[in-house]
Amino acid sequence: MKETPKLNLKKSEALFEEAKDLIPGGVLGARRPADFIMGEYPIFLESGKGCRLIDVDGNEYVDYLCGYGPIILGYREEEVDDAVMQQVKEKGFCFTLTQRYQNELAGKLNDIIPSAERSIFLKTGSDGTTAAIRIARAHTNRVKVMRCGYHGWHDWCVEMKGGIPAKFYEDVYEFHYNDLDQIEDLMKAHGDQTAAIIMTPFGHPLHQKMETPKPGFLEGARRLADHYGAILVFDEVRTCFRLRMGGAQELYGVTPDLTVLGKGMANGYAISVVTGKKDVMMTAASKLFISSTFFPNSDGYVAALKTIEVLERDNVLDSIWKNGDYLLQGIQKALDKYPNAGAELSGVAPMFFVTFTQGNPETKRDRRTDFYTQMIRKGFFFTPHHHAYICYRHTKEDLDKTLQAMDESFGYVSEKYKE
Ligand SMILES: Cc1ncc(COP(=O)(O)O)c(C=O)c1O
């Protein structure tokens, strides 16, 4: 059982000590060291290119987190960055009024996204899901919301309830992905007061294995929303421009009333979208005030237009699926070789997760910690708490090296925990 030596993370750790006196907790939210493995992961990154990252100590990693999703092409993708720089330098991007790119992007989304007829542009996924719920509530004149999945940090949906009055989320009910009976029961009880059913159309619950929709699940949610006059919202912040250009709704053939997009559409630049059926979306113009200083800034629009152009021109998603399938087959082979590692692979080629499902909670956690510790030490940036993504710039060589490292790491866990 060969243990991979620990990384030198001295500069990261020194910066973190300094940060603790400047920023509450040192770094915010899902970037905290506790969200990785304490003492094993870098805390500060220096640079990235393609699918690679370099931390402040000079350690290099093949990255499978892709900035938590927005990096669909690769870091520092020249065509996208050049388009944005040109915009910033030659025209400007922050004005009192809107630049024309919003029309071009909205038209493009109408061509690509099955549910798109009218769109509004915001900056983050949380902006988008919150605006979608407000539109649904205003359109239906109802208050209740059925939800499934992570939809961001805002008051109505965030898991940690500190600082949020209960009245902000007491009309929001959670259901489990793939549990149509649960939605049905909720709708029987609250359907006539329900404004929206919001869900990720592909199952990626926090920290847990991923799920594809059971036959009839998405269709059933669509049917229940129609039956009770509620708005069906697909939160495609992670899946759009990744599973298909038109998102999971294109892949699985079920069209929602509203869709929220973000992450992968602009290769890292901040932009999100609520798009959907004209009659529902028109509520945003008549009954609501949705506005923010930075929403019209055109850097995100220009980045999105260029990213979409590259995705279409170079058949990027075909390549991501092909590479992802290759990687997933290799991971499964390693798992079959080391059943004693106690791990499981879930997801689809563009986004997948290795979780540890055998044994009691402590054993699962220890195996998981050991596996991901070996991987990060070997220079492969996955995390135990979030699924992985692949991007266009992962090469076959990167994937083969990853598979070699996984084989060794599963072997290590298997040996360490043998009965
Ligand atoms: C499915 C989903 N919806 C919404 C959000 C919130 O997006 P943001 O972090 O850009 O606010 C996320 C972020 O991870 C997400 O994965």
The ligand as an ORCA input file, in Angstrom:
! r2SCAN-3c Opt
* xyz 0 1
  C     -28.614     23.829     -9.925
  C     -28.140     25.151     -9.370
  N     -29.017     26.156     -9.268
  C     -28.649     27.356     -8.792
  C     -27.355     27.582     -8.379
  C     -26.960     28.916     -7.825
  O     -26.094     29.535     -8.717
  P     -25.066     30.657     -8.222
  O     -24.060     29.968     -7.359
  O     -24.485     31.185     -9.515
  O     -25.840     31.685     -7.502
  C     -26.412     26.560     -8.463
  C     -25.032     26.762     -8.010
  O     -24.295     25.844     -7.767
  C     -26.818     25.305     -8.972
  O     -25.956     24.300     -9.077
*
